[in-house]
Amino acid sequence: MRLCEGRVAIVTGAGRGVGRAHALLLAEHGAKVVVNDLGASVDGTGNDLSPANEVVALIKSAGGEAVANGDDISSWAGAKRMIDQAVDTFGTLDVLVNNAGILRDRMFVNMSEEEWDAVVKVHLKGTFAPCRHAVDYWRAKSKEIGKPVNARIINTSSTSGVFGNVGQSNYGAAKAGIAALTVILARELARIGVTVNAIAPSAVTRMTEGLRERTEEQKAAGDPKWIAPVVTYLASADSQEITGRVIQIGMGIFSVMEGWHRGPEHAPLLDPVELGPVLKDMAAKARRNAGMDGKDLD
Ligand SMILES: NC(=O)c1ccc[n+]([C@@H]2O[C@H](COP(=O)([O-])OP(=O)(O)OC[C@H]3O[C@@H](n4cnc5c(N)ncnc54)[C@H](O)[C@@H]3O)[C@@H](O)[C@H]2O)c1
């Protein structure tokens, strides 16, 4: 059974790693895919269309339909060209997978303005800009056909953002921003039939392979092939009731994350002296933030 027969999907950063696996599995399930990739290095510098072209060639050799796009998704005009290319080439757009990303890890005391700006731009604006242009298209289409469009946005967050990884303040802030954007867009776009979810993936790719030693078993669990099925299902017309979720997937984990909730409460106080012990007590009673394993810190 093919889940995405005839659907038109864009996957950003699909020349390598996690995005490449998304593109290949979406195509295997019948989607026509725009394979976007600037072909940048891990830190975001340089460009090269050959990774995107290789993925397109692989899809075509397996009998699928795909086209390459080399635009920088964090550029307003580039993101618009990519959305237009999907519609011009395949006649419509059903699925936008925002996956492209870069890293400039640094402890905060040494973080430069440039490292901050580069990472926030590619992840946060690189999610906003494609979403914004895609939503323009879907809003007009929904008006034209007189019903909701049954379209999908699938963003890429990270445990680094939602749990808070040391050494990744720029990347984590952007990834937590993407999780928040996902929740907000899910609420705003339900009306026109667009569901919005995010994944928090873990995989062994060029982005992560040098970070620590891994056993063969860990490397196998870190194959991006474990991540793509979640995206392929979410991309399908069948996933309509799932929206506003962040799904952790990869390295042996498959979980729906649970977000912020109001914790212990007290009537507001005007006197900070009186407030101090009350706040201490509430902070002690509140559920601890999760550690990087997703469980309450001890
Ligand atoms: N690998 C992991 O364990 C992991 C963990 C958490 C989150 N993520 C996220 O998953 C996504 C994919 O990461 P990956 O591990 O496959 O990395 P990767 O480096 O293998 O792939 C990222 C791709 O994005 C492309 N890219 C970068 N900037 C771009 C731009 N401005 N426009 C278009 N393309 C651009 C790169 O050329 C590259 O091919 C990223 O958003 C990353 O932050 C990965």
The ligand as a MOL file (V3000), in Angstrom:
LIG
                    3D

  0  0  0     0  0            999 V3000
M  V30 BEGIN CTAB
M  V30 COUNTS 44 48 0 0 0
M  V30 BEGIN ATOM
M  V30 1 N 21.2290 14.1080 12.9360 0
M  V30 2 C 20.6500 14.2730 14.1050 0
M  V30 3 O 20.8500 13.5090 15.0720 0
M  V30 4 C 19.7100 15.4160 14.3250 0
M  V30 5 C 19.2330 15.6490 15.6270 0
M  V30 6 C 18.3210 16.6650 15.8320 0
M  V30 7 C 17.8990 17.4330 14.7680 0
M  V30 8 N 18.4010 17.2160 13.5210 0 CHG=1
M  V30 9 C 17.9370 18.0600 12.4500 0
M  V30 10 O 17.5910 17.2810 11.3270 0
M  V30 11 C 17.7930 18.0320 10.1350 0
M  V30 12 C 18.6680 17.2680 9.1680 0
M  V30 13 O 19.9490 17.0910 9.7450 0
M  V30 14 P 21.0160 16.0100 9.2150 0
M  V30 15 O 21.5610 15.3520 10.4250 0
M  V30 16 O 20.4230 15.2090 8.1270 0 CHG=-1
M  V30 17 O 22.1490 17.0090 8.6590 0
M  V30 18 P 22.9370 17.0480 7.2380 0
M  V30 19 O 24.0190 18.0550 7.4160 0
M  V30 20 O 23.3090 15.6580 6.8410 0
M  V30 21 O 21.8460 17.5700 6.2250 0
M  V30 22 C 21.3670 18.8900 6.2470 0
M  V30 23 C 21.1900 19.3510 4.8060 0
M  V30 24 O 20.6540 20.6710 4.8170 0
M  V30 25 C 21.2400 21.3880 3.7480 0
M  V30 26 N 21.1630 22.8270 4.0060 0
M  V30 27 C 21.8250 23.5360 4.9570 0
M  V30 28 N 21.4930 24.8310 4.8840 0
M  V30 29 C 20.5940 24.9540 3.8590 0
M  V30 30 C 19.8800 26.0560 3.2970 0
M  V30 31 N 20.0320 27.2850 3.8090 0
M  V30 32 N 19.0420 25.8260 2.2660 0
M  V30 33 C 18.8900 24.5730 1.7600 0
M  V30 34 N 19.5540 23.5020 2.2480 0
M  V30 35 C 20.3890 23.6830 3.2870 0
M  V30 36 C 22.6800 20.8940 3.7150 0
M  V30 37 O 23.2740 21.1340 2.4380 0
M  V30 38 C 22.5150 19.4170 4.0370 0
M  V30 39 O 22.4560 18.6000 2.8900 0
M  V30 40 C 18.3860 19.3760 10.6020 0
M  V30 41 O 17.3620 20.3320 10.7480 0
M  V30 42 C 18.9650 19.0310 11.9380 0
M  V30 43 O 19.1180 20.1750 12.7480 0
M  V30 44 C 19.2870 16.2250 13.2720 0
M  V30 END ATOM
M  V30 BEGIN BOND
M  V30 1 1 1 2
M  V30 2 2 2 3
M  V30 3 1 2 4
M  V30 4 1 4 5
M  V30 5 2 4 44
M  V30 6 2 5 6
M  V30 7 1 6 7
M  V30 8 2 7 8
M  V30 9 1 8 9
M  V30 10 1 8 44
M  V30 11 1 9 10
M  V30 12 1 9 42
M  V30 13 1 10 11
M  V30 14 1 11 12
M  V30 15 1 11 40
M  V30 16 1 12 13
M  V30 17 1 13 14
M  V30 18 2 14 15
M  V30 19 1 14 16
M  V30 20 1 14 17
M  V30 21 1 17 18
M  V30 22 2 18 19
M  V30 23 1 18 20
M  V30 24 1 18 21
M  V30 25 1 21 22
M  V30 26 1 22 23
M  V30 27 1 23 24
M  V30 28 1 23 38
M  V30 29 1 24 25
M  V30 30 1 25 26
M  V30 31 1 25 36
M  V30 32 1 26 27
M  V30 33 1 26 35
M  V30 34 2 27 28
M  V30 35 1 28 29
M  V30 36 1 29 30
M  V30 37 2 29 35
M  V30 38 1 30 31
M  V30 39 2 30 32
M  V30 40 1 32 33
M  V30 41 2 33 34
M  V30 42 1 34 35
M  V30 43 1 36 37
M  V30 44 1 36 38
M  V30 45 1 38 39
M  V30 46 1 40 41
M  V30 47 1 40 42
M  V30 48 1 42 43
M  V30 END BOND
M  V30 END CTAB
M  END
